[in-house]
Amino acid sequence: LFPYKENMLLSLTPDGVLSGYSLGSLDAESCKIKRIRRLDSLLVPAVAYRPQTDTVLSFCGNMGDESPCCITEYSLEDDDMMIHSRHYLDVSDDTDFFLGVHENIVTALLGSGDSIITFDFLNPPDSITIFGNMINSEVIYSFEKTSGILVRQGNMDSQKLTLKLLAGDSDFDIFQASSGFHNFVNSDSYVDLTEIDSLRKRIEENAAARFVVSYDDKYFGVPTRIGDPWSEEMNPEDGSPTSYSILRSEQIYYAYNIDISEKRYSDPDGDELYKLLRFIHDNPGGNKGKMPFGDDITILDGAVYLLNPKSENRENAVRFLEYVLDVFSGKIPGVVSEELYYPELESLENCYVQWKCRPLELIGPVLNARNQIIAQGDSLSSGDIKKLARETAAQVAMMIGE
């Protein structure tokens, strides 16, 4: 327990089975705890409340290169709990520590009184702000330590993000869209990176990176974690309704028939969908030898950083995007595992990008039809399956505007 405000204390409890702790406020009268946020740390964090700014400071870390020990300041007023400041510390595995705060001065006592470090939070470092929920923390830690630029992070759903972009808000610099991604790509809500030579050249060095972020002769962002989410390694052929051959065939159907960037749906009568549904009906546990569309295809997906055209910190935001490209192209080794590097493609033939062919708002009817086939099984005749395919395809065609 740590001092808080009025009759309340800050509490720390282990956060489930994951490495981390839940920070909460404990009411001394009712003894009830209200959760505030999660702190990622293998160490038991030290926490201090700073009343001047209504923020909480934590000293935590994982004693490793990827998640080093650091002092972090979190807002207790903002819903997104955005990071205010971060200072990295080099400590040993057996370090004991104490954290205190007085006005704008933070004091960290390390070891057995051997080291006392103070920080002045009235003079924060240069910073950029990112909204997104698929941010590589190890990349951010490394960039901050290398550049001295603080990366503030917050999560925001696509609807709120769209409103902020439409309003021309400049309080964030980089963003990731979690859903309705094509809506952002089809708008003027991002900076075309072909106009920034340092980013354009880096993107063009890797065919997979260029392919994922290319649209209408523009590069709309910087990709990370490029890979095929529907590989057999990720989805084994295990005799279940989610076997590789079933999920893979479904994704191939999307790739061959849907392109949301062109508002194209090539199966309005449901003939190809019937092949997919009939395959699932006849092979409820999957069958790699009878996949209806073959398997000669590459599907690429990845999280993408987009640059806000209203960013007031563009120079530092571009530095961050350059760093991301250098890390995932392998130019800066040791930050992420080599498995996360951009793949090297020999050819882009039969290569598809997931944001174009698998928009979540369009595939719902197909998922419902697939689940109906699995649930009803042998009770469905060939005619029933054809009827279901036609009706489902008509729904998709109407939704995409065909």
C-alpha positions in Angstrom: 0.0 0.0 0.0 1.2 3.5 -0.8 -0.1 7.0 0.2 -2.7 8.5 -2.0 -5.3 11.3 -1.4 -7.7 11.9 1.4 -8.7 8.6 2.9 -7.4 6.5 0.1 -4.4 4.4 -0.6 -2.8 3.0 -3.7 -2.7 -0.8 -3.8 -0.8 -3.3 -5.9 -2.0 -6.8 -6.5 -0.8 -9.5 -9.0 -2.6 -9.2 -12.3 -3.7 -12.8 -13.1 -1.3 -15.3 -14.6 0.5 -12.7 -16.7 3.6 -10.8 -15.5 2.3 -7.6 -14.1 0.4 -5.9 -11.3 -2.9 -4.2 -11.0 -2.8 -0.7 -9.6 -5.9 0.3 -7.7 -7.2 2.8 -5.2 -8.2 1.4 -1.8 -11.0 3.2 0.1 -9.9 3.1 3.8 -13.5 3.3 5.0 -15.2 0.7 2.8 -12.0 -1.4 2.2 -13.1 -1.6 -1.5 -10.5 -1.5 -4.3 -11.2 0.3 -7.6 -8.8 -0.8 -10.4 -6.9 2.1 -12.1 -4.5 0.4 -14.5 -2.1 -2.5 -15.2 1.6 -2.2 -14.6 3.8 -4.5 -16.7 6.6 -5.7 -14.4 8.2 -8.9 -13.1 9.4 -6.9 -10.2 7.0 -5.7 -7.5 6.8 -2.0 -8.5 7.4 0.9 -6.2 4.7 3.5 -6.5 4.4 7.2 -5.5 1.5 9.6 -6.0 2.2 13.2 -7.2 -0.6 15.5 -6.0 0.6 18.6 -8.0 -0.3 16.9 -11.3 -2.6 14.1 -10.1 -0.3 11.5 -11.6 1.3 8.3 -10.3 4.9 7.3 -10.7 6.0 3.7 -10.8 9.4 2.1 -10.8 9.1 -1.3 -12.5 10.8 -3.5 -15.0 11.6 -7.0 -16.1 15.3 -7.0 -15.5 16.0 -7.6 -19.2 17.1 -5.8 -22.3 13.6 -5.8 -23.9 11.8 -4.3 -20.9 14.4 -2.4 -18.8 13.7 -0.9 -15.4 12.4 2.6 -15.6 10.5 5.3 -13.8 7.2 6.1 -15.5 4.6 8.8 -14.9 0.9 8.0 -15.6 -2.0 10.3 -15.7 -4.9 9.5 -13.5 -7.2 12.0 -15.2 -6.9 10.9 -18.8 -9.0 7.9 -19.8 -6.2 6.5 -21.9 -3.7 6.7 -19.0 -1.1 8.1 -21.4 2.6 8.0 -20.2 3.9 11.4 -19.2 7.5 10.7 -18.6 10.0 7.8 -18.5 13.5 7.5 -17.3 15.6 4.3 -17.7 17.8 2.9 -15.0 20.6 0.4 -15.2 20.2 -1.9 -12.1 21.3 -5.4 -11.1 19.1 -8.4 -10.5 19.2 -8.1 -6.7 18.5 -4.4 -6.5 16.2 -3.1 -3.7 14.6 0.2 -4.4 12.5 3.0 -3.0 10.7 5.8 -4.9 9.6 9.1 -3.6 8.3 12.4 -4.9 8.3 16.0 -3.6 6.8 18.7 -5.8 8.6 18.3 -9.2 11.5 16.2 -7.9 11.4 12.4 -8.1 14.0 10.5 -6.0 14.9 6.8 -6.6 17.0 5.1 -3.9 18.7 2.0 -5.4 20.4 -0.8 -3.7 21.4 -0.5 0.0 21.7 3.3 -0.2 24.5 3.0 -2.7 22.9 5.1 -5.4 20.4 8.0 -5.2 19.1 9.3 -8.5 16.8 12.4 -8.8 14.8 13.6 -11.8 13.2 17.0 -12.5 9.8 16.4 -14.1 9.3 20.1 -14.8 11.6 19.8 -17.8 10.2 16.8 -19.7 12.1 15.5 -22.8 10.9 15.9 -26.4 8.1 13.5 -27.1 5.7 12.0 -29.7 2.3 10.6 -29.1 1.0 7.3 -30.6 -2.5 5.9 -30.5 -2.7 2.2 -31.1 -3.1 -1.2 -29.5 -0.4 -3.2 -31.3 2.6 -1.3 -30.4 5.9 -3.2 -30.1 7.1 -2.1 -26.6 10.6 -3.4 -27.1 11.0 -1.1 -30.2 9.7 1.9 -28.2 12.0 1.2 -25.2 15.0 0.9 -27.6 14.1 4.1 -29.5 13.6 6.1 -26.3 17.0 5.0 -24.9 18.7 5.7 -28.2 17.1 9.0 -29.1 16.1 10.5 -25.8 12.6 11.1 -27.3 9.7 10.0 -25.1 7.0 8.0 -26.8 3.6 8.6 -25.2 1.1 5.8 -25.8 -2.7 5.6 -25.6 -5.4 3.4 -27.0 -8.4 4.7 -28.9 -11.1 2.9 -30.8 -11.5 3.6 -34.5 -14.7 5.7 -34.2 -13.0 8.2 -31.7 -9.9 8.2 -33.8 -11.9 9.0 -37.0 -13.5 11.9 -35.2 -10.2 13.3 -34.0 -8.7 13.0 -37.5 -11.8 14.7 -39.1 -11.5 17.5 -36.5 -7.8 18.0 -37.4 -6.6 17.3 -33.9 -2.9 17.8 -33.5 -2.5 16.2 -30.0 -1.1 12.9 -31.5 1.5 12.2 -34.1 1.2 8.5 -35.2 -1.8 6.2 -35.1 -2.8 2.6 -35.8 -6.3 1.7 -36.9 -7.7 -1.5 -35.4 -10.8 -1.9 -37.5 -12.3 -0.3 -40.6 -8.7 0.1 -41.8 -9.7 0.7 -45.4 -11.7 3.8 -44.3 -8.5 5.4 -43.2 -6.5 4.3 -46.3 -9.3 5.7 -48.6 -9.2 9.1 -46.9 -6.8 12.0 -46.5 -6.2 11.1 -42.8 -2.5 10.2 -43.2 0.7 11.6 -44.7 1.7 10.0 -48.0 5.2 8.6 -47.1 6.4 8.7 -50.8 6.8 12.4 -50.0 9.4 11.8 -47.3 12.5 10.5 -49.0 14.0 8.8 -45.9 10.9 6.7 -45.4 10.2 6.1 -49.0 13.6 4.7 -49.6 13.4 2.4 -46.6 10.0 1.1 -47.6 11.1 0.3 -51.1 14.0 -1.8 -49.9 11.6 -4.6 -48.9 9.0 -6.0 -51.3 6.7 -7.2 -48.5 6.7 -3.9 -46.7 6.1 -2.0 -49.9 3.2 -4.4 -50.9 1.4 -4.1 -47.5 1.4 -0.3 -47.4 0.9 0.5 -51.1 -2.3 2.1 -52.3 -3.1 4.4 -55.2 0.6 5.1 -55.8 1.0 6.1 -52.2 2.7 4.6 -49.1 0.2 5.1 -46.4 2.2 3.9 -43.4 5.1 1.9 -41.9 4.4 -1.8 -41.3 5.4 -4.1 -38.5 4.9 -7.8 -37.8 4.4 -8.7 -41.5 3.4 -12.3 -41.9 0.8 -14.8 -43.0 -1.7 -15.2 -40.1 -3.3 -18.2 -41.8 -0.2 -20.4 -42.1 -0.3 -24.1 -41.0 2.2 -23.3 -38.3 -0.4 -20.9 -36.7 -3.4 -23.1 -37.5 -2.5 -26.8 -37.5 -4.6 -29.4 -39.3 -6.0 -31.0 -36.1 -9.3 -32.5 -37.2 -11.4 -29.6 -35.8 -13.7 -27.1 -37.5 -10.7 -24.6 -37.1 -8.3 -26.9 -38.9 -5.8 -25.3 -41.3 -7.5 -26.5 -44.5 -10.8 -25.0 -43.4 -9.5 -21.6 -42.2 -7.1 -21.4 -45.1 -9.8 -22.1 -47.7 -12.0 -19.5 -46.2 -9.2 -16.9 -46.4 -8.4 -17.9 -50.0 -12.1 -17.3 -50.8 -11.9 -13.8 -49.5 -8.6 -13.1 -51.3 -10.0 -14.3 -54.7 -13.4 -12.5 -54.4 -13.1 -9.4 -52.2 -11.1 -6.2 -52.7 -12.6 -3.5 -50.4 -10.2 -0.9 -51.8 -11.9 -1.2 -55.2 -15.3 -2.1 -53.7 -15.2 -5.3 -55.7 -17.0 -8.6 -54.9 -16.5 -11.2 -57.6 -19.0 -13.8 -56.3 -22.4 -12.1 -56.2 -24.3 -15.3 -57.2 -22.5 -17.4 -54.5 -21.1 -20.1 -56.8 -17.6 -19.9 -55.3 -19.0 -19.6 -51.8 -21.0 -22.8 -52.4 -17.7 -24.6 -53.1 -16.3 -23.4 -49.7 -19.5 -24.3 -47.8 -19.8 -27.7 -49.4 -16.1 -28.4 -48.6 -16.7 -27.6 -44.9 -20.0 -29.6 -44.9 -18.2 -32.7 -46.4 -15.0 -32.3 -44.4 -16.0 -30.9 -40.9 -12.5 -31.7 -39.6 -10.7 -30.4 -42.6 -9.0 -32.2 -45.5 -5.8 -30.7 -47.1 -6.2 -33.0 -50.1 -9.6 -31.6 -51.1 -9.2 -27.8 -50.5 -11.6 -26.2 -53.0 -9.3 -23.4 -54.3 -5.9 -25.1 -53.9 -3.3 -23.5 -51.7 -0.9 -21.6 -54.0 -1.3 -18.2 -52.4 0.4 -15.8 -50.0 -1.6 -13.7 -47.6 0.2 -10.9 -45.8 -0.9 -8.9 -42.8 0.7 -6.5 -40.4 0.2 -3.7 -38.0 0.8 -0.3 -39.7 1.8 3.0 -38.2 0.2 6.1 -40.0 1.5 9.6 -39.7 -1.1 12.3 -38.7 -1.0 15.1 -41.2 -1.6 17.6 -38.4 1.3 16.3 -36.3 3.2 19.1 -34.5 6.2 16.9 -33.9 6.7 15.6 -37.4 10.5 15.6 -37.3 10.6 13.3 -34.3 7.7 11.2 -35.5 9.6 10.6 -38.8 12.7 9.6 -36.7 10.6 7.0 -34.9 9.2 5.6 -38.2 12.7 5.5 -39.6 13.8 3.5 -36.5 10.9 1.1 -36.9 11.8 0.4 -40.5 15.4 -0.1 -39.6 14.5 -2.5 -36.8 12.2 -4.7 -38.8 14.5 -4.7 -41.8 17.3 -6.1 -39.6 19.5 -3.0 -39.8 19.3 -2.6 -36.0 19.7 -6.2 -34.7 18.8 -7.3 -31.2 15.7 -5.2 -30.7 13.2 -7.8 -31.9 13.7 -11.4 -32.7 14.7 -12.2 -36.3 11.4 -14.1 -36.8 9.7 -10.6 -36.7 11.9 -9.2 -39.5 10.2 -8.3 -42.8 9.9 -11.5 -44.9 11.9 -11.7 -48.1 9.5 -12.5 -51.0 10.9 -14.0 -54.2 7.7 -12.9 -56.1 4.5 -11.0 -55.5 2.6 -13.4 -57.8 -0.6 -14.7 -56.0 0.2 -12.4 -53.1 -2.7 -10.7 -51.3 -2.9 -8.2 -48.4 -5.4 -8.9 -45.7 -6.7 -5.4 -45.1 -8.0 -5.4 -48.7 -9.6 -8.9 -48.9 -10.8 -9.5 -45.3 -12.6 -6.4 -44.0 -14.3 -7.4 -40.8 -17.5 -5.6 -41.5 -18.0 -7.6 -44.8 -17.1 -11.1 -43.8 -19.7 -11.5 -41.0 -22.3 -13.1 -43.3 -19.7 -15.7 -44.5 -18.7 -16.5 -41.0 -22.4 -17.0 -40.0 -22.9 -19.3 -43.0 -19.8 -21.3 -42.1 -21.0 -21.7 -38.5 -24.4 -22.7 -39.7 -22.9 -25.5 -41.8 -20.8 -26.7 -38.9 -23.8 -26.6 -36.5 -26.4 -28.3 -38.7 -24.0 -30.8 -40.4 -25.8 -33.7 -42.2 -29.2 -32.1 -41.8 -28.4 -29.8 -44.7 -28.9 -31.0 -48.3 -27.0 -29.8 -51.3 -29.9 -27.6 -52.2 -29.9 -26.1 -48.7 -26.2 -25.3 -49.0 -26.7 -23.7 -52.4 -29.5 -21.6 -51.1 -27.4 -20.5 -48.1 -24.5 -19.6 -50.4 -26.8 -17.5 -52.7 -28.4 -15.6 -49.8 -25.0 -15.0 -48.1 -23.4 -13.8 -51.3 -26.3 -11.4 -51.9 -25.7 -9.9 -48.4 -22.0 -9.4 -49.0 -22.7 -7.8 -52.4 -25.3 -5.4 -50.9 -22.9 -4.4 -48.1 -20.0 -3.7 -50.5 -22.2 -1.9 -52.9 -22.1 -4.2 -55.9 
